[in-house]
Amino acid sequence: MNARAVTFVAPRRVELRETPLKPLAPGQALLRTRLSAISSGSELLVYRGEAPADLPADATLTALPGSLAYPLAYGYASVAVVEQVGSPAEQAWIGRRAFAFQPHASRFVSELSDLQPVPDGVGDEDAVFLANTETAVSLLHDSAPLAGERVAVWGQGIVGLLASSLLASIPLVRLVTLDRFALRRKASLALGAAAALDPAQPDLSDALRAALGEDGADLTLELSGNPAALDAAIKSTGFAGRLVLGSWYGTKPVHLDLGGGFHRSHIRLLASQVSQLDPALTGRWTKARRLAFAWQWLARLKPSAWITHRVDLESAGEAYALLDEHPEEALQVVLTYPDA
């Protein structure tokens, strides 16, 4: 059996290719995809040719072997239904919905141990946000926000919105978000942000002081994916504050001005990435526990409201072009599989 898979073949070029599927072994399943979500962060870096070609596609996901060199299949947010299993002892899986950290393809073979069963009562369009919800949970675990803090979040793409939704559930003094696009700022205000600013506005420094106070942010999250935002995010962080960097810039260079006040600021910079847990947490937390909480949060939040575009798999190239050329028009773009 073959699958139709989105394949990145060159900068800003994707193709739908027929890919043969391997016979099932015990412990494996064949799944038919119902929905998959496009990441406007890491996937756009791959789409634009801005991802390091020699970097492993992912160090922890078995569905993403090899490097980020073209051609490659990429993606990590699919909701699918189990059609076949590799052993009669696994028949109970047939017909079950599951989330899989898989590239965009009409069908795929997965280890059963890699599947995340979709809980009853969670629809496909909410379940497809699991990967980004786990990322948001990981960001809060790394940043450890405190009640009463002033927090700034740079970037209100899907990960930024999910992080802001979690932060809004904490009794902060102020939650301030920043994003270039009005659609995202509106969504963050609906989550409970006290202010949503445009980082390109000419009076940004004054607006940040008005929103955060003269002492700046206690905690800053940089999630915009824009290298230029990091320097501004540092400047908005107060003395002895924390800045958690969740953006992946790929091959885009970062220029920082660390020769002024930063040298005496005692600001702590921390890189956060979801593949591994902070060693300080592993005594109590596992990936399974983190994913279980992510399921609970997305069931409560229902992020499917952020899906602005549903695009048939056959038109996947148009979906990437939309995110690349008109990001102001979209929050979450998903691929649909009506004929899978």
Buried (B, 14 or more C-beta within 10 A) or exposed (E): EEBBBBBBEEEBBBEBBEBEBEEBEEBBBBBBBBBBBBBBBBBBBBBBBBBEEEEEBBEEBEBBEEBBEBEBBBBBBBBBBBBBBBBEEBEEBEEBBBBBBBBBBBBBBBBBEBBBBBBEEBBBBBBBBBBBBBBBBBBBBBBBBEEEBBBBBBBBBBBBBBBBBBBBBBEBEBBBBBBBBEBBBEBBBBBBBBBBBBBEEEEBEEBBBEBBBEEBBBBBBBBBBBBEBBBBBBBBBBEEBBBBBBBBBBEBEEEEEEEEEBEEBEBEBEEBEBEEBEEEBEEEBEBEEBBEBBBBBBBEBEBBEBBEBEBEBBBBBEBBBBBEEEBEEBBBBBBBBEEB
